[in-house]
Amino acid sequence: MTKIQNFIGDYLDYLNVEKNRSSATRNNYKRCLEHFVAQAGIEDISDITEKKIHSFRASLAGADLNLKKRTQAYYVIVLRNFLKYLNRQGYDTVAPERVELPKVPVRQIKVVEYADVERLLGAPKGDNLKALRDRAILETLFSTGLRVSELCSLDRFINIDRGEITIRGKGEKLRVVFLSNRAKEAIKNYMNKRQDADSALFVSISHGKSPKVLGGIIPRTVQRLVDKYSRAAGISQKVTPHQLRHQFATDLLMNGADLRSVQELLGHSSISTTQIYTHVTNRELREIHRAFHGRRRG
């Protein structure tokens, strides 16, 4: 093991223990840093130079890797954060501020029409366990803005009548989300049909005439059922569980919710992340346009 690998290992432990980053974040950082040291031929922190960093950035932009601008930026951010860590530990290496962050295009959020959302939520038909589960899942996603992993982690002992759920999200941050009346009703109907003792709120169900509960539902199953019902609802664009999170946020903002509140409900650590929704939901600008545009035309 080279010296740089020891430094990377210490940094990843720091992310886990001190910064409370998830295992997914740790793995992503590990992959990015290992790619950097392999491409740049780094064996010790003394080998890290501005020239090698520049060469690495050029390789990320090359046609061979075909990386999106946002992915290239992620690699640079990881490297910059690693340098910040080394700097704070007192090691003499490239100053992190010498690594300029690339400009990336503003992320565009595509939302579907509200009428399409309503058709999607009403797409599961019937009163069998699977249909009731699917209706409850769709209503819960739209009511809470949960990430699909957060939805899959819910247990059946939540207080449905109270309509509040405490979620442990990214970075182990806690937040409270709320169930609409329609979501509460859908969950109750589904739970009244359940005859198993599995602790998961949403479960996988086998196919066949005598379906059986197979344990907690997994994200891939949720993705498939959302895709299935969006097609059944006649929605032309692709809809994912995360799309319903977008719909949750835009619906709140279009009805007058403030950005800070939406940030809290989504569990975003930075409001800049929440601001990606404002280009489609700027209610204030809409009202200004309605009040003042074309007034001389009568």
Summary of the structure (lengths in Angstrom):
residues: 298
radius of gyration: 23.6
end to end distance: 77.1
largest distance: 77.1
contacts: 812
relative contact order: 0.09
helix: 59%
strand: 6%
